[in-house]
Amino acid sequence: MRLEKIRAEIDAIDHEILRALHRRMELGLRTKRFKETVRDADREREILDRLTRNSGSSRILRDGFVRGLFASVMDESRKIQEGDRTLVGFQGEHGAFGEAAALAYGPGLTPLPCPGFADVFDGLQKGSLDLGIVPVENSLGGAIADVNELLIRSDLKIVGAVKLRIRHCLLQHPGSDYREMRTAYSHPQALAQCRRFLVRHKLEPRPYYDTAGAARMLAEERPQMAGAVASRLCADIYNLDIVKENIEDHPDNYTRFLVLAKSEARPAGGKCSIVFSTPHEAGSLGAILNLFSAAGVNLTRIESMASPASPGDYVFFLDFLNDGDSARTGSLLDEVRKRAKTMKFLGCYDEATG
């Protein structure tokens, strides 16, 4: 092996170790919610004894080094758990646009990845997360049906929102020659949003379950003549090179994310959201919409979907601007509630741009 190749492998391993440490600290933060005290001396001793026994099989690592290393890791984990952190769950791997939206909403937040949207909702309901951030609509792809359905079923409240500009990058692992690239991995929606770029550069799109997941796979498996379409954040996290930025076909590509919490919603913030259904009567939807018109309230979103609880019925998601007059807003919502078959107030909140 040449020296350059060995050093490249060492660099890749160092980044794997760093990501593994980050993941371990995240899991430590999750365990804090289920323990009475941060430190469990018996478990720490058990872990150190087991790792010391296992280190003997390598015939390279000294027992004292292994014990000291993991004692330091556990000490750092305790310090992190003892800190005052706000945990926000997002769907996908690290580097996903959900994480970027979380950091745009609150740079001091600690984003934690969740396998699916339902896991974000579940983590909030069970108290292992303080906040959750989920996409509700994309300017090109429309509403995110899975998230809307979860909003209908849950009692969570909207406490904020982020309108995030979606910027895709073509990434490759370090040392690759971009001129040899033949395939690009990413989520099908991201590939579709970069279709013209991929065609122009003769790159075969390869669907993957997640944009950030594709970047992680590229870093870990290092497939030949392959790249990934993902965020700039992924390049930093997975030590990947950016071949080209802003490769999306449409510059006006935005995703709106909602920030969720278990807290009670209050009529404060520049925008409010409700979800309601109407009686099966002619003009019932129009009558409700006329309430907002008569009050001079501007609607910013109205979306319908089939009711998951009642086949044949529809529910309507409605966002409107809030002028800060809580009494006026409360009175308007009381009138909506009288005319609607069902109505749920999701929250009033401010929206940031990222």
C-alpha positions in Angstrom: 0.0 0.0 0.0 1.2 3.5 -0.8 1.6 6.0 2.0 -1.1 8.3 0.5 -3.6 5.4 0.4 -2.9 4.4 4.0 -3.3 8.0 5.2 -6.5 8.3 3.3 -7.9 5.2 5.1 -6.7 6.6 8.5 -8.5 9.9 7.8 -11.7 8.0 6.9 -11.4 5.9 10.1 -10.9 9.0 12.2 -14.1 10.5 10.9 -15.9 7.2 11.6 -14.7 7.3 15.2 -15.8 10.9 15.5 -19.3 10.1 14.2 -19.5 7.0 16.5 -18.6 9.2 19.5 -21.2 11.7 18.5 -23.8 9.0 18.2 -22.8 7.6 21.7 -23.2 11.0 23.3 -26.6 11.4 21.6 -27.7 8.0 23.1 -26.4 9.2 26.5 -28.7 12.3 26.2 -31.6 10.0 25.5 -30.9 7.8 28.5 -31.0 10.8 30.8 -34.7 11.0 30.4 -35.2 7.5 31.9 -32.7 7.7 34.8 -33.0 9.2 38.3 -29.3 10.2 38.3 -26.8 10.7 35.5 -24.1 8.5 37.0 -24.5 4.7 37.3 -21.2 3.6 38.8 -22.0 -0.2 38.6 -22.8 0.0 34.9 -19.7 2.1 34.2 -17.5 -0.5 36.0 -19.2 -3.3 34.1 -18.5 -1.6 30.7 -14.9 -0.8 31.5 -14.3 -4.4 32.7 -15.9 -5.9 29.5 -14.0 -3.6 27.1 -10.7 -4.3 28.9 -11.3 -8.1 28.5 -12.2 -7.7 24.8 -9.1 -5.5 24.1 -6.8 -8.4 24.7 -7.8 -10.1 21.4 -6.4 -7.3 19.4 -2.8 -7.8 20.7 -2.1 -4.1 19.8 -4.1 -2.0 22.3 -2.9 -1.9 25.9 -5.5 -2.6 28.7 -4.6 0.7 30.4 -5.1 2.7 27.2 -8.6 1.1 26.5 -9.7 1.6 30.1 -8.5 5.2 30.2 -10.0 6.0 26.8 -13.5 4.8 27.6 -13.3 6.3 31.1 -12.7 9.6 29.5 -15.6 9.0 27.0 -18.0 8.2 29.9 -16.8 11.3 31.8 -17.5 13.5 28.8 -20.9 11.8 28.4 -21.8 12.6 32.0 -20.9 16.3 31.5 -23.0 16.5 28.4 -26.0 14.9 30.2 -25.6 17.3 33.2 -25.9 20.3 30.8 -29.2 22.1 30.0 -29.9 21.0 26.4 -33.0 21.2 24.4 -33.4 18.0 22.3 -35.1 18.4 19.0 -36.0 15.3 16.9 -35.9 15.3 13.1 -36.6 12.6 10.5 -33.6 11.1 8.7 -29.8 10.9 9.2 -27.6 13.6 10.3 -27.3 16.2 7.5 -30.9 15.9 6.5 -32.8 19.1 5.7 -34.8 18.6 8.8 -31.6 19.1 10.9 -30.7 22.2 8.9 -34.2 23.5 9.6 -33.8 22.8 13.3 -30.5 24.7 13.4 -32.1 27.6 11.5 -34.9 27.7 14.1 -32.5 27.6 17.1 -28.7 27.4 16.7 -28.3 26.3 20.3 -30.6 23.2 19.9 -29.3 19.7 20.0 -30.8 17.8 16.9 -31.4 14.1 17.2 -32.1 11.9 14.2 -35.3 9.7 14.2 -36.0 6.9 11.7 -39.5 8.2 10.7 -41.9 11.0 11.2 -43.9 8.9 13.6 -40.8 8.4 15.8 -40.5 12.2 16.1 -44.2 12.4 17.3 -43.7 9.4 19.6 -40.5 10.9 21.2 -42.4 14.1 22.0 -45.4 12.2 23.4 -43.2 10.1 25.7 -40.9 12.9 26.8 -37.6 11.8 25.3 -37.6 14.9 23.1 -38.3 18.5 23.9 -39.2 19.6 20.4 -39.8 18.0 17.0 -39.4 19.4 13.6 -41.2 18.0 10.6 -41.8 19.1 7.0 -45.4 19.9 6.2 -45.2 21.1 2.6 -42.8 21.7 -0.3 -43.2 24.4 -2.9 -42.7 21.9 -5.7 -43.9 18.6 -4.2 -46.9 19.9 -2.2 -48.2 18.7 1.1 -46.5 15.9 3.2 -49.5 13.6 3.7 -47.8 11.5 6.4 -47.1 14.5 8.6 -50.6 16.0 8.1 -52.1 12.7 9.2 -50.0 12.5 12.3 -51.0 16.1 13.2 -54.6 15.1 13.0 -54.1 12.1 15.3 -51.8 13.7 17.9 -52.3 16.3 20.6 -49.0 18.1 19.9 -49.0 21.8 19.4 -47.2 23.9 16.8 -44.8 26.4 18.5 -42.8 27.6 15.5 -42.1 27.1 11.8 -39.1 27.4 9.4 -39.3 28.1 5.7 -36.1 26.5 4.4 -34.5 27.1 1.0 -33.6 23.6 -0.4 -30.1 23.7 -1.9 -28.8 20.5 -3.3 -25.1 19.7 -3.8 -23.3 16.9 -5.7 -20.9 15.2 -3.3 -18.1 12.7 -3.7 -15.7 11.0 -1.4 -12.2 12.6 -1.0 -9.7 11.5 -3.6 -12.3 10.8 -6.3 -12.1 12.2 -9.8 -15.5 13.8 -10.5 -14.8 13.2 -14.2 -15.2 9.4 -13.6 -18.5 9.8 -11.8 -21.3 7.8 -13.5 -24.1 7.5 -10.9 -25.7 9.8 -8.2 -27.5 8.4 -5.1 -30.2 10.3 -3.3 -33.9 10.4 -2.3 -36.2 10.1 -5.3 -37.6 13.6 -4.7 -34.1 15.1 -4.6 -33.1 13.3 -7.8 -36.3 14.6 -9.5 -35.5 18.2 -8.3 -32.1 17.9 -10.0 -33.1 16.0 -13.1 -31.8 18.5 -15.6 -28.4 18.7 -14.0 -28.1 14.9 -13.9 -29.1 14.6 -17.5 -26.7 17.3 -18.6 -23.8 15.6 -16.8 -24.8 12.1 -17.9 -25.3 10.9 -14.3 -27.6 7.9 -13.7 -29.9 8.6 -10.8 -30.0 5.9 -8.1 -32.8 6.2 -5.6 -32.0 5.9 -1.9 -34.1 6.2 1.2 -32.8 9.5 2.3 -30.6 12.3 1.0 -28.4 12.3 4.1 -28.5 8.5 4.1 -27.0 8.5 0.6 -24.2 10.8 1.8 -23.5 8.5 4.7 -23.5 5.5 2.5 -21.1 7.2 0.1 -18.7 8.0 3.0 -18.8 4.5 4.6 -19.0 2.2 1.5 -17.1 4.4 -0.9 -18.7 3.0 -4.1 -16.7 3.5 -7.3 -17.6 6.2 -9.8 -20.5 7.3 -7.6 -21.7 10.5 -5.9 -24.6 11.7 -3.8 -27.1 14.5 -4.0 -27.5 16.0 -0.5 -27.1 19.1 1.6 -23.9 21.1 2.2 -24.3 20.1 5.8 -23.7 16.5 4.8 -20.3 17.4 3.2 -19.2 18.7 6.6 -20.6 15.8 8.6 -19.4 12.9 6.4 -16.1 14.4 5.2 -17.2 14.6 1.6 -16.0 16.9 -1.2 -18.5 19.3 -2.9 -18.3 18.9 -6.7 -21.1 21.4 -7.4 -23.5 23.5 -5.3 -27.0 24.6 -6.1 -27.7 21.9 -8.7 -31.5 22.0 -8.2 -33.5 22.8 -11.3 -35.7 25.4 -9.7 -34.3 28.1 -7.4 -37.7 28.6 -5.7 -37.5 25.3 -3.9 -38.6 25.7 -0.3 -39.8 23.3 2.3 -41.9 24.5 5.3 -41.1 22.8 8.6 -43.3 22.9 11.7 -41.8 22.9 15.2 -43.8 20.8 17.6 -44.0 20.6 21.3 -46.2 19.1 24.0 -46.9 22.5 25.5 -50.3 24.1 25.4 -50.9 26.4 22.4 -51.6 30.0 23.1 -52.8 32.8 20.7 -49.4 34.4 20.3 -47.2 34.6 17.2 -47.7 35.9 13.7 -49.4 32.9 12.3 -52.0 30.4 13.6 -53.0 26.9 12.4 -56.2 24.9 12.8 -57.6 21.7 11.4 -61.3 21.2 11.0 -64.0 19.2 9.3 -67.4 20.4 8.1 -71.0 19.0 8.2 -72.3 17.4 5.0 -74.3 20.5 4.1 -74.1 22.7 1.1 -72.0 25.8 1.7 -70.6 24.7 5.1 -67.0 25.2 4.1 -67.8 28.6 2.5 -69.5 29.7 5.7 -66.4 29.0 7.7 -64.1 30.7 5.2 -66.4 33.7 5.2 -65.8 34.2 8.9 -62.2 35.0 8.2 -63.1 37.2 5.3 -65.6 39.2 7.4 -63.0 39.6 10.2 -60.4 40.8 7.7 -58.1 38.0 8.5 -55.7 36.8 5.7 -55.5 33.1 5.0 -52.0 31.8 4.0 -52.7 28.1 3.5 -55.7 25.9 3.1 -55.2 22.2 2.3 -57.7 19.3 2.3 -57.1 15.6 2.8 -59.2 12.5 3.3 -60.0 12.0 7.0 -58.0 9.0 8.4 -60.7 8.5 11.0 -63.8 8.7 8.9 -63.7 7.4 5.3 -65.6 9.6 2.9 -65.0 12.7 5.0 -62.4 15.4 4.5 -60.5 17.6 6.9 -59.0 21.0 6.2 -55.8 22.5 7.3 -55.9 26.3 7.5 -53.2 28.8 8.4 -54.0 32.5 9.0 -52.2 35.6 10.0 -52.5 36.7 13.6 -52.5 40.4 14.6 -51.7 39.7 18.2 -55.2 40.4 19.5 -55.8 37.3 21.5 -59.4 38.2 22.4 -60.2 38.7 18.7 -58.5 35.5 17.7 -60.3 33.5 20.4 -63.6 34.9 19.4 -63.0 34.0 15.7 -62.0 30.5 16.6 -65.1 30.1 18.8 -67.3 31.0 15.8 -65.4 28.5 13.6 -65.9 25.8 16.3 -69.7 26.4 16.3 -70.0 25.9 12.5 -67.4 23.0 12.1 -68.1 19.4 12.7 -64.8 19.0 14.4 -62.0 21.6 15.0 -58.6 21.4 16.6 -56.4 24.5 17.4 -52.8 23.6 16.5 -51.1 26.7 17.7 -50.0 30.3 17.1 -46.3 30.8 16.4 -43.7 32.8 14.5 -42.0 31.6 11.3 -38.3 31.9 10.6 -36.5 31.7 7.2 -33.5 29.5 6.7 
